[in-house]
Each structure stands twice: as C-alpha cells, then as structure tokens.
Amino acid sequence: MIPQSNLEKEHASIPERLDRRIATHELLDSRWSPRSFSERPIEPRKIIGLFEAARWSPSSANEQPWSFIAATKEDTDTYAALLGTLTERNRSWAASAPMLILAVTKLTYSKNGQANRHAWYDLGQSVALLTVQASALGLSVHQMGGFDGQSARALFSIPQGYEPVVVLAVGYAGSVEQLPSDLRHREMAPRSRKPLEEIVFTQQWGKASPYVETKNPLLNNPPSKN
Ligand SMILES: Cc1cc2nc3c(=O)[nH]c(=O)nc-3n(C[C@H](O)[C@H](O)[C@H](O)COP(=O)(O)O)c2cc1C
C-alpha cells in the first residue's frame, strides 16, 4: 500500500498500483480517478486554488486557450445541465461529485486567427495541473470524455471555434461501499500501466531506452523516493 502522506487526505482506500518500480511524488502517488465522492462540499478557497493552478499552466505562445464552466451542487441549474451532458454510465457515479467542470479549448490563436495545433495539448496540461493541485488539497478529480459535446455547446452557448473537451468530476473521494456492485468491482480492480520499456525509446522507434530497461540495476531495487 502507498503510505498515507501528511497531505490533507480524505481518501479511505487508494487503489493499489501494480508494477511501480520507482516511487513518484506523493501528490502523484495519491492521485487516482475515483467513482465515489463524499458529500463534503469543496471549500471556496480550494475551488479558487484549482482554477489558479489551471490558469498558471504553460501554453503555446501563452495563448491560454482553456475555459471552464464550473458548478457545485449549489448551482442547481448549471450542475444539472452539466450532469445531463454525461453518458448514462458516467452520470450514474458522477452525480455524487460535489462539483462538475466542463473544460473547453479555443482552437485558434487570438493574435492572428491561425489554427492552434497545441490547443488540446494546452488544455490537457492545464487540467493536469488542476488535478495535481486537487491532490495537494486532498481532493480528487475524475476526467470524463464520455459526454455530449454538441449538447454542451447548445446548453452553454459555447461559440464556434471553441471545443468542449472533457468534463471533470471533483470532490473528496468517498467510500467504495457506496457504489453499486459493478462499479465497486471496477473501483477495486488493480491499476496498471504499460511498462516503461514500451514508452521510452532510444535510437529508433520501439527500441527501449537503457534508462528504463529491466536490466538497468537501478530498477531492480524496491521503489525509493530518489
Ligand atoms: C481524456 C480522458 C477521458 C476520460 N473519460 C472517462 C470517461 O468517460 N469515463 C470514465 O469513467 N473515466 C474516464 N477517464 C478516466 C480514465 O479511465 C482513467 O484516468 C484511467 O483509467 C486511469 O485511471 P486512474 O486515473 O485512476 O489512474 C478519462 C480520462 C481522461 C484523461
């Protein structure tokens, strides 16, 4: 199990990671995408902190193509509209999240109207920073591509040239017991990733970098913080 950190963690049970050879920072170790959220509302200062993290993300030409449509459960209409855009499957668990956020990216550069081929990348990176900030605040984020972008565009009058990309469910992670059994099983399932050898190359495509090859003696030791 990953040791409990001194972060303000509410997470009752972080699903175990498989085959992690080197420990990463506890902010990353403690991140996962829960399907169960506690009813505890998110403190207003923390909400601002999430968006500051996203706002200060780097972006191509400092274009900052990201925008967010955010609602807590107190914003009844906007929350219901965001929830309504989700696939039925996502809606079944995301309805427990105290906050939903639609992340939108602008597809052209403001300075010259040219296509911004980094628009999605930049939005993703700002959401990544928001997610790490969420970890630091004891919160969890579950991103969802399973939503109806066209209906989101209509509901929120999103102009042409802006693309709704992902909906985020945000809140304090809840207990797995509150999930229906099929989702509980998915939530408890072991998490895994492609091995490093399959994603870090040298010399040519597909040739594993020696830095990450299993025979690298550094990688045969138990995970350490260094
Ligand atoms: C762009 C994107 C779209 C995703 N869409 C969904 C989704 O529609 N429904 C869902 O349950 N999870 C969705 N996820 C969550 C992934 O399934 C999850 O991040 C992945 O399985 C790894 O699990 P972890 O985040 O707990 O490490 C999405 C994640 C991303 C980044």
The ligand as an ORCA input file, in Angstrom:
! r2SCAN-3c Opt
* xyz 0 1
  C      -9.452     12.464    -21.589
  C      -9.966     11.443    -20.599
  C     -11.229     10.922    -20.768
  C     -11.736     10.006    -19.841
  N     -13.036      9.579    -19.964
  C     -13.579      8.819    -18.987
  C     -14.960      8.517    -19.014
  O     -15.735      8.942    -19.889
  N     -15.451      7.736    -18.003
  C     -14.659      7.260    -17.005
  O     -15.167      6.567    -16.104
  N     -13.339      7.563    -16.938
  C     -12.784      8.330    -17.895
  N     -11.459      8.693    -17.828
  C     -10.633      8.212    -16.709
  C      -9.666      7.130    -17.165
  O     -10.368      5.940    -17.437
  C      -8.608      6.922    -16.064
  O      -7.852      8.091    -15.917
  C      -7.692      5.754    -16.402
  O      -8.400      4.550    -16.407
  C      -6.548      5.633    -15.408
  O      -7.039      5.510    -14.103
  P      -6.519      6.475    -12.950
  O      -6.827      7.909    -13.375
  O      -7.333      6.078    -11.728
  O      -5.066      6.265    -12.782
  C     -10.937      9.589    -18.735
  C      -9.657     10.128    -18.580
  C      -9.180     11.056    -19.489
  C      -7.808     11.660    -19.260
*
